[in-house]
Amino acid sequence: MKLSQFKFDLPLNLIAQNPTKRREDSRLMVIFRKTGKMENKYFRDVLDYFDDKDVMVVNNTKVFPARMYGRKEKTGARIEVFLLRELNKTNRLWDVIVDPARKIRVGNKLYFGENDELVAEVIDNTTSRGRTIRFLWDGNEEEFRKILYFMGETPLPKYIKRKPDEEDRERYQTVYAKYEGAVAAPTAGLHFSKELIKRLEIQGIRFAEVTLHTGLGTFRPIEVEDLSKHKMDAEYYRIDDEACRIVNNAKNTGHRICSVGTTTMRAMESSFTAEKYLKPSEGWTNHFIHPPYNFNIADSLITNFHLPKTSLLIMACAFAGYDLMMEAYKKAIKDKYRFFSYGDAMLIL
């Protein structure tokens, strides 16, 4: 398929700028692949579509406050530094994106904080906007993490046109987040409250956890028309024995397996056996899922409404079918569903 087939016009007023008051109060579009039927519900109604011993697989990655603002030495120019991933804990080396990039060269020093409490040196160019920096910090690791958290902002996507606040520290994070490493939230999971999870567990639904640290590559624009030529950035993932046991037991007993989010789906589709069972593994995946594609583990998917021409929308189309998914997006716009990270969700059955 071609990238241009995944273009649609989205009214800007449908881009959610804030989360709903309660997580499970977001709307939910339910899509039945076999019949093409679509239902308008609320996310709390997800209880009605799952039975005893069904499994929901979630991504337990944790977002860290990755966006920082500093100033360049000598000129004092304001620079945004977006932390992508830590390369070396001992030497405090990080891959980052800087903006404006043209002003930042190897050897430059960047100062953070009102009193320049934190200093970093640029030691390499990685891409046009990418740099490797070394934080010049003599304190211990715990102190370093504290100052990063103090100076960093919740990395809300740029299409949210406001500064992040204290509420975002909690709401741009799933309630089951455990392992720090993501620079973007696995947004399908943002609709689950602790109370809703408890109600699902009382109903007999099992939860399995995998980890995929979402990077900016998931949202990087696709620049080739031929989808088979697109290369995803690699992201770290981990699937342990316990998750495999829960998922494979559901598979053996004929119960539903629901992937909560496209990142969860990518992790599972990066690690399965020839018999199509989930297997334990750990490493980096650049798996790009696009139509046509035969999914191996999950038979249902919870996902948000995504940007046009993105890998997230393309994966959802691979799962639901292109024609049905594009019809669902037309309906979502007509019915004024809220889009993107803080927006509404769809359940594809």
ABEGO torsion letter per residue (X at the ends): XBAAAABBBBBAAABBABBBABAAABBBBBBBAAAGBBBBBBAAAAAAABBBGBBBBBBABBBBBABBBBBBBGAGBBBBBBBABBABAAAGBBBBBBOBAAABBBGBBBBBEAAGABBBBBABBABAABBBBBBBBABBAAAAAAAAAAABBBBBBAABBBBBBAAAAAAABBAABABBGBABBBAAAAABBAAAAAAAAAAGBBBBBBBBBBBAAAABBBABABAAABBBBBBBBBBBAAAAAAAAAAAAAGBBBBBBEAAAAAAAAABBBAAGBBBBBBEBBABBBBOBBBBAABABBBBBBBBBGBAAAAAAAAAAEAAAAAAAAAAAAAAGBBBEAABBBBBBX
